[in-house]
Amino acid sequence: MIITVSDDTFDELVARAELPVLLDFTADWCPPCKMIKPVLRELAAELAGQLVVAELDVDVNPRTAQAAGVLGMPTLNLYVGGQVVTQVVGARPKAAILRAIAGHLPQPVQ
């Protein structure tokens, strides 16, 4: 399951989250964002208990996107302890996303 984050809920759902959070900065008008959505759903299901997958619509929530320095979509920021530890920009295959985040998860990825 992918959770929805807003400017108002970012602190609660991302910055103070116990698990790492992979936050997808997205927009309804963005074709690559739509392409990556099934990959993010797979990651959310496969890594449940190790990772929270979330999305934030940059058009509706510009404050958080601006604070994160997001310039292109999709941008995937991995937050651990409220800090960005890695970033993936653009629609990437699942394997590339896994390589980027694997070292920051509580358990090894198989």
C-alpha positions as CSV (number, residue, x, y, z in Angstrom):
1,M,0.0,0.0,0.0
2,I,1.2,3.5,-0.9
3,I,0.3,6.1,1.6
4,T,-0.5,9.7,0.7
5,V,1.6,12.5,2.3
6,S,0.7,16.2,2.3
7,D,2.5,19.4,3.4
8,D,0.5,19.1,6.6
9,T,1.3,15.4,7.3
10,F,4.9,15.3,6.1
11,D,6.4,15.6,9.7
12,E,4.2,13.0,11.1
13,L,4.3,10.4,8.3
14,V,7.9,10.9,7.0
15,A,10.1,13.0,9.3
16,R,9.1,11.1,12.4
17,A,8.5,7.6,10.8
18,E,10.1,4.7,12.5
19,L,10.8,2.9,9.3
20,P,12.6,4.3,6.2
21,V,10.2,6.1,3.9
22,L,10.5,6.1,0.1
23,L,8.6,9.3,-0.8
24,D,7.6,9.6,-4.5
25,F,7.2,13.3,-5.5
26,T,4.7,13.0,-8.3
27,A,2.1,14.9,-10.3
28,D,-1.1,13.8,-12.1
29,W,0.1,15.3,-15.4
30,C,3.5,13.3,-15.3
31,P,3.6,10.2,-17.6
32,P,6.8,8.8,-16.1
33,C,5.1,9.1,-12.7
34,K,2.3,6.9,-13.9
35,M,4.8,4.4,-15.3
36,I,6.6,4.0,-12.0
37,K,3.5,3.6,-9.9
38,P,3.2,-0.2,-10.3
39,V,6.9,-0.6,-9.4
40,L,6.2,1.4,-6.2
41,R,3.2,-0.8,-5.4
42,E,5.3,-3.9,-5.7
43,L,8.0,-2.5,-3.5
44,A,5.4,-1.5,-0.9
45,A,4.1,-5.1,-0.8
46,E,7.4,-6.9,-1.0
47,L,9.1,-4.7,1.7
48,A,6.2,-4.3,4.1
49,G,7.6,-4.0,7.6
50,Q,10.9,-2.7,6.4
51,L,9.9,0.3,4.2
52,V,7.0,2.7,3.9
53,V,6.2,3.8,0.4
54,A,4.5,7.2,0.1
55,E,3.5,9.7,-2.5
56,L,3.2,13.5,-2.5
57,D,1.5,15.5,-5.2
58,V,3.8,18.4,-5.9
59,D,1.1,20.6,-7.4
60,V,-1.1,20.2,-4.3
61,N,1.8,20.3,-1.8
62,P,4.4,22.7,-3.2
63,R,5.9,23.6,0.2
64,T,7.4,20.1,0.9
65,A,8.5,19.7,-2.7
66,Q,10.3,23.0,-2.6
67,A,11.9,22.3,0.8
68,A,13.2,19.0,-0.7
69,G,14.6,20.7,-3.7
70,V,12.5,18.7,-6.1
71,L,13.0,19.9,-9.7
72,G,11.8,17.0,-11.8
73,M,9.3,14.2,-11.4
74,P,9.2,11.5,-10.4
75,T,11.8,12.1,-7.7
76,L,12.1,9.3,-5.1
77,N,13.7,10.4,-1.8
78,L,14.5,7.8,0.8
79,Y,14.2,9.3,4.3
80,V,15.7,7.6,7.3
81,G,15.3,9.3,10.6
82,G,13.7,12.2,8.8
83,Q,16.8,12.8,6.6
84,V,17.2,12.1,2.9
85,V,19.8,9.4,2.6
86,T,19.4,8.7,-1.2
87,Q,17.5,10.0,-4.2
88,V,16.4,8.5,-7.5
89,V,15.3,11.0,-10.2
90,G,13.2,9.8,-13.1
91,A,11.3,6.6,-13.8
92,R,13.8,3.8,-13.1
93,P,13.4,0.0,-13.1
94,K,12.7,-1.8,-9.9
95,A,16.2,-3.3,-9.7
96,A,17.7,0.2,-9.9
97,I,15.5,1.5,-7.1
98,L,16.3,-1.5,-5.0
99,R,20.0,-1.0,-5.5
100,A,19.6,2.6,-4.3
101,I,17.7,1.9,-1.2
102,A,18.9,-1.6,-0.1
103,G,21.7,-0.5,2.1
104,H,19.4,1.7,4.1
105,L,16.8,-1.0,5.0
106,P,16.7,-2.8,8.3
107,Q,17.1,-6.2,6.7
108,P,19.0,-7.3,3.5
109,V,16.9,-7.3,0.3
110,Q,16.7,-10.7,-1.4
